[in-house]
Amino acid sequence: MRKAFQAAAALGAVALLAAGCAKPSATTPTTTKAHFTGCMVSDFGGINDKSFNQSIWEGMQAAAAANPNITVKYLPSHVTSDYAKNISTFEAEKCGVIVTAGFSMGPTTQSAALADPKQKFAIVDCSYASFCLSSKKNPPHAHNITQLVYNTVQDSFLGGYLAAGITKTGKVATFGGMDFGTVTIYMDGFWNGVQYYNKQHHTHVQVLGWSYPSQHGTFAGSFTATAVGQTVTNTFINDGADIIFPVAGLVGLGSAKAVQTANAAGKHVGMFWVDTDGCISAATYCPYFVTSVEKGLTVSVKTAVLNAARGHIGGSYVGTIANGGAVLGPFHDWSSKVPASLKAELKTLEQQIVSGKIIPATKSPV
């Protein structure tokens, strides 16, 4: 069994990544003639989680800012039973599109969409290809759901390569919030990026917290329990890791606190943020963020809402390095600490991933 640090906090959901088909139009839709309401059902952590849910809500707000006839609102989920209740509330309110946040909402979103084919839905980090919306044995497809997913094995591969290139101890670490495919795909990419660096540079950097071959590793058991993140990260630091990559939403704030404390005690430890630019979403800890392994959540949600307002729904968007949907963020305070030669290598790797010369490996569905 995979090692898990269980938390008392309610379980969160980050969502299951998968491949999609057609990308929604990136063209800014024309202004709708009638009023249109975009409604978001947030998952645990809420719209101020400085990560996944917050980025989706920012995409909703960006759609409203782009089109004066669109208004947006949200309902928070605190327990899983809130999913269906919140969706039903928004259906009764005649929302133009209901945007749901992640893997855990897949079955509920699918059921609601099948029950009301005229209601438009969009779901983030969830798709039919990953069986998030249906089972392998019984795959009824609702065609009124737009699926937004992100191939984050690509940018996390770059992150692993970067971590291996700047570690001073020869040990780096990653851990997840929960054992979901959209979590482990980041960890797969990170692990394999480190191995690729080792191969290219004849080094032996170790990855703590995850093994790609065995698919075993460390999980917090939550996306909200910051104290667990602090405990897990302290363990990694005590074991010698000097670069930490939490894939765990709000739990990552606990990691940041542990890294801050370690640096105050004279250690030299850095970390990566996930999903969003940490220096924007958790600016207090910017001095400790080497980079962020990001998803294009805000832009893709904005586009989905604008397209729904035009009457378009269904299909899939897959965020990649090429389309800006899976990117390694700025180095901010660490820019001078990352060697120019390593930055150049990362640019080359990025081009090779886009061209298909390098295809980062993952055991999560893509």
Sequence and secondary structure as in RCSB ss.txt:
>XXXX:A:sequence
MRKAFQAAAALGAVALLAAGCAKPSATTPTTTKAHFTGCMVSDFGGINDKSFNQSIWEGMQAAAAANPNITVKYL
PSHVTSDYAKNISTFEAEKCGVIVTAGFSMGPTTQSAALADPKQKFAIVDCSYASFCLSSKKNPPHAHNITQLVY
NTVQDSFLGGYLAAGITKTGKVATFGGMDFGTVTIYMDGFWNGVQYYNKQHHTHVQVLGWSYPSQHGTFAGSFTA
TAVGQTVTNTFINDGADIIFPVAGLVGLGSAKAVQTANAAGKHVGMFWVDTDGCISAATYCPYFVTSVEKGLTVS
VKTAVLNAARGHIGGSYVGTIANGGAVLGPFHDWSSKVPASLKAELKTLEQQIVSGKIIPATKSPV
>XXXX:A:secstr
  EE   SS           SS    S     SS EEEEEE  TT TTSSSHHHHHHHHHHHHHHH TTEEEEEE
  SSTHHHHHHHHHHHHTT SEEEEESGGGHHHHHHHHHH TTSEEEEES  TTTTSSS SS     TTEEEEEE
 THHHHHHHHHHHHHH SSSEEEEEESSS HHHHHHHHHHHHHHHHHHHHHT   EEESEETTTTEEEE S SS 
HHHHHHHHHHHHHTT  EEEEESTTHHHHHHHHHHHHHHTT   EEEEEES HHHHTGGGGGGEEEEEEE HHHH
HHHHHHHHHTT   SEEEE TTTTSEEE   GGGGGGS HHHHHHHHHHHHHHHHTS     SS  
